[in-house]
Amino acid sequence: MPETIGKITNIKLGSFLTGTVNSFDIGLITVLEANGASWAFYLWNAKDNELAVRRVLHSQRLALAREAAFRKLVVHIFHQNDSSIVDEIQVDIA
């Protein structure tokens, strides 16, 4: 599983097609690597009527990403080779 290491420089939250059967929410982060490359990753991309347990997971991922961004901590983003959806996020706290 590929790993991208860097600092979060941007967090974006969005809702699309609100009020329709196809409405969905996204949580997107931008990670800046030490070499200057910038990558966008989805913390989630889910229907807005997702199960409560999934919504809690989305909130926890957002809280971890926000804390890492505000404190300028290094993050490790694990994702599939052909995907921009985050499988795992790890934050270096030391």
C-alpha positions, 0 to 999 in steps of 0.5 A: 500500500503506497504511503505519502508523507507530508503536512496537511496544507488544506482541508475542504468539506463539501456537500453536493446535490443536496436534497436529492436521492444522490446527495453526498458529502466529501472531506478532502485534504491536501498534503505537501511532501518535503520535495514540494509535491502536493497531493489531494486525498479524500478522507471520505466521499459518502452519501449524506444518509450514511450509517451513523457509525460511518458518520462518526468515523468521518468526524474522527478522521476530520478531527485528526486531520484538523489537529495535525494541520493546526499543529503542523505535524507530519502525516502518513497517508496510506492509500491504494496505488490507483486511488485518492481515497485514504485507507489510513491516516497516521500522525507523528506526534513527536 
